[in-house]
């Protein structure tokens, strides 16, 4: 009966996480939704870039050919208030886009954060990319600037050898955290702490301090690895966040990267403009653990083993092997479930990650049992056996 109670309360807590996460954002006051038609009205001519369609079908195409070997276009978005995030809905498509020699030499869409007109490559966020013949799905995500009062700039780059990049759909809105998230996250975190504390107690009748310490460690790991997770981009569970879509950009255009000429003849080709350079390779974003995983590359399997081994071993030393092993497996499964829900998919590499996580759990428990026999003081952390004597 107790295990059944743990199961349904586990599901209820996940439902609470889903609700506050999907309702995390709301439109910031005085903000407007900017779409592709608005971008077209306030953009400047760029060689190799062409606007197509009208109204809801408005899109921009960047074509690489002999006359335009690399095409980069910049379009400013309105300045954001301190504390604002940028919510983006978009979809791209590529046609015969042959990538270049570098990994990033394809078609990509980037938000570049600027302050007082000064660009900061390290603060650039890529939100979509493609190559060859690809019609991307709609993406829904939120980007957070590293500083307040920044101007986001939409940077479109086609760095392939040939082919087209199209930004088919685009919406951008300044958003902020809701009360659902500001208050709810602490309430839900407290509920998870209580759940893990009770879960440990169902296996071991250890001291309250050790149970609390172990429970707190796993809740913090859940926040770092599951939700919100290690990601720099904030993604919804499923298709989109629950954000109102009212409001349109109707004021004056924000400052442009390059000013529009005051007098333009009626039908001439736009005057040639100085080509904008690509930002090149973007630095990895996200938590320290995610950046380390990106850095180690193929060796990340070892990192997975270590990442789950250490907290499992510590927990076994605090409260015993059974709660440690089960919590390690619950965290491993939760990480993969959350990544799938965030839209990262599930493939054979994720199965390998799970195997590495489970290997870390098994190794931790083996090390704990070995040390318990060889050096009990190293793994007891002050725990006493039922008779009151030190193990």
N, C-alpha and C positions, 0 to 999 in steps of 0.2 A: 504493500500500500504506500509506503514512504517513497519507493522508487517511482511509482506512478505519479505521486504528487510532485516529485522533482521534475518529471518529464513535462507535465502540463505547465508548471510554473516557468520552466525553461522556455517553452514556446510563447507564453504570455510576455516574458521579458523581451524576447526577440520581436514580438509584435509591437511592443512599446518602442524599441529602438527604431523599427521601421517607420512608425508614425512620426516621431520627433525628427527623424532624419529627412523624410520627405517634405516635412513642413519647416525645414530649417531656415528658409530664406523668404523674404518679402521684398517687394519693390521699395527702394529708398525714396523718401519724400522728394518731390520735384524732379524725379528721374523720368526718362522717356525711353520707350522701346525703339531702337534703331534697326531698320531692316535694310535689305540690299538696295531698295529704291532710294532710301535716304542717303546711303553711301554714294550712289551714282550722282545724286544732285550736288554733292559737296566734294566730289573727287576732282583731281586734276589729270589731264591727259598724260599717259605714260606709254612710251613706245613698247609695242608688243602686247599691251593690255587692251581689251575691247569689251565694252558693255553690250549685252544682248538682252532681248526681251523687254517687257515693260510690266509695271504693276507687280503682282505677286510672282510673275515669271522672270523678274529682273535677275540677271546673273552677270558675273564678270569672268572673262576668259583670258588666261595668260598663255600665249603661244610662243614656243621656242622654235626658231627656224634659222636659216642662214643670216638673215638681216638682224635677228634678235637672238643672240646665243644664250643669254641669261636674262630673264625678265623678273624684275622686282617692283612691286607697287606698294606705296604707303598711303594710308588713309587715316587721318586723325579721328578719334572719337571724343565726345565731350569729357572734360575734366571731372574726376570723381572726388567726392568728399572723403575726408578721413574716416576710416572704418568701413568704407564701401567695398563690396566685392563686385566682380563683373560676371554676370550670368550670360552664357552664350548658347544659342541653338544654331547648328550649322549642318550643312551637308556639302561634300565636295565630289567631284568626278574627274577622272583623268582619261585621256584618250591617246593611245600610242605614245605614252610618255616614257621614253627610254632613260633610265637613271644614269648619272655620271659615275665617276670612279669612287667618290666618297659616299658613305652611307647616307648622308643627308642631302645628296645631290638628286633630289626628286621634286615633287610638288608638295608644298607645305604652307600652312596658315599659322601665323604667329601673332600673339599679342605682345607688343613691346611697350614697356612702361617708361614714361619720360617725365622728367621734372624740369620745369623752366626751359623746355626745348632741348634738353640734353638727353641723348639716348643712353640706355644702360643695357648692353647686351646680356649681362649676367642676370638681368631681371626679365628677360624675354621668356614667354611661355608658348610652346607649340601646342595647338589644340586639334590639328588635323593634318594628315599627310597621305600621299598616295603615289602610285607609279603604274606603269603599263596601262592596261584598260581596267579601270576600277570605278565603280559607282558606289561611293561610300554610303553607309547608313547615317541617319540623322544622329548627331551627337548633342548631348545636353550636359553641360558642365559649368562649374563656377571656378573662376580664377581669383586668386587673392594677391594683391600687390604687396611688395615687401615694405613699402612705406605708404603713408597717407598722402592725399592731395596730388596724385599722379595723373597724368594724361595717358590713357591707353591708345596705342597706335596699332591699327590693323596692318600687318605686314604680310603680303602675299608673295611667295617666291616659287618660280618654276626654274629649277637649276638643272633640269635634265638635258640630255643631248638633243632631244627633239620631242615634239608632242604638246598636248594641251593640258592645262589645269583649269578647272572651272570651280568657282565658288557658287554653287547652285542656290543655296539657301543660307540666310544669315539673319540672326536677331541678336541684339546685345542690349542688356539692361543692367543698370547699377542696382544692386540688392544689398540687404543687410540681414543680420541674424534676427530671427523672431524670438518672442518670449518662450514659444514652444521649446526652442533649442537652449536658450540661455538658462532657463530654470529646469526644464525637463531632463537635460543631460545629467545634471547632478542627482536628481531624484532616481533616474534609471541606474546610474552608476552605483548609488547607495543600495538599490535593490539587488543589483548583481553582486555587490559585496556580501550582502546578507545571504544570497543564494549559495555562493561559493563557500562561505563560512559554514552554512548548514550542511553542504555537501561533504566537506571535510569531516565534520562532526559525525556524519552517518557512518564513516569508516573508522575514525579514531577518536577516542575521548581524551585528547591531549589538552594542554593548557590553552586558555582563551587567548593569551597574548600571541602564542605561536600560530594558532589558527587564524587570528586576525592578520598577522604579518603575512602568512602564506596567501590568504584570500586577497589582501590588498595587492600583493605582487602580481597575482593572476589577473585581477581587474585592470591594473595599469598595463599589463601586457596586452590584454584585450583591446584597450583603447589605442595602443600604439600599433598593433598588428591587424586588428579586425575593423573596428569602427571607433573613431573616424579613419584609422589606419595610417599607413606611412605615406600616403599619396599627397602630392602637392596640388594636383587638380582635385576638385571636390565633385564627385559624381553621384547621381541619384541611384536608388535601387529601382531598376527597371528603366522605363522610357524617359521620364522627366520628373523634375521637382514640381511640387504643388505651389506654383507662383502665379499670381494674377498677371494677365497679359494685357491689361488696359494701358492706354497711354501711347503716344507716338511722338517721335522727334519732330517738333514743329517750330522750334525757335530758330535763331540765327545759327549759321554753320559754325562749328568750332574752328579754331585756327588751323590752317592747313600746313602740311609739311613743306609744300612749295606753293606760294601764292598764285592764285589764278590771275592772268593778265586782265587789266582793267578794260581793255578794248580788244575784242576778238572779231576778225572779219567773219562774214556770214557763213561761207562755205570752204574755208581753206583747211588744209591738214594742220593739225596742231604743231606748234613749233617744237623742234627737238629739245629734249630736256636732258640734263646730266643724269647718266645712269646711276641708280642706287646700288650700292654693293650689298651682297648677301651678308648676313650675320655669321655665316659659317656654322661650325659645330656649337650647339647649345650645351651649357653645363647641365649635369643631371640635377633634378629637383627631387624634393621629398625629404623624408627623415634620414638621419645618419645611416640607419640600417639599410634603407633602400639604396642610398648612394654607394654604400660599401658593396652591396650585391651587384650593382651595375659595374663597379670597378673590378671586382674579382672575376666576373664573366663566368666561364665554364666551371670555376671552382665554387660556385654558389651552393652546390649540393652539400659541400662540407660545411658551409655557413649555416645551412638549414639544420644540419645535425647539431652543431654547436648551439644554435639559437634556442633549440628546444631542450637540449641536454642540461644546460646550466640551471634554468628555473626548475626543471623536474628534479634534479639532484638536490637543490636547495630545499625544495618542498618535502622531499623524502626525508631529509635530515630534520626538518621542523616537525612534520606531522605524520610521517610514515610513507611507505611505498605505494599503498593502494590509492589514496587520494592523489598522490603525485602522478602516478601513471595515468589515471583516468582524466585528470585535468590537462595533462600534456596532450592526450589524444583529442579531447574536446576542443582545445585551442587550435590544434592542427586542422581539424575538420572545419572549424569556424572560419579560419583564414581563407581556405579555398572556397567555401560557400560565399563569403563576403566578396571575394574577387570576382566570382561568377556573377553575383547580383549587381556589382558595380559595372558590369559590361566588359570585363577583361577576358571572358570566355574560360573554357575548361578544355585542356588538350593533354597529350601525353606528358608534357613537361610538368603539368600540375600533378599528375599521378606520381611522377618521380619525386616532386617536392613532398608529397604525402609520405612516400616510402622513406625519404630521408628524415622527415619529422618523426615517424614511428621508430626509425632506427635510433634517433636521438633519445627517445623515451626509453627504449630497451637498454641502450648503453648506460643511461643515467641510473636505471634501477640495478643493472649489473654492477656498476661501480659502487653504488651505495651498499649493496650486499657484501661486496668484497671488502670495502673499507670497514664495514660494521664488524666483520670477523677479525680483520687485521688490526685496525686502529679504531675501536669504538668511539673514542673521544672526538675523533675528527668528524663524525657524522651525527653525533647525538645532539650537538648544540645545546647541551644542558638538560636534555630530556631525561626523565627518570622512568624506570620500569614500574609496573604496577606494585611491586613490593616496596617501592620507595628508594631502592638502591640505584646508583648510577650504573648504566649498562657497561 
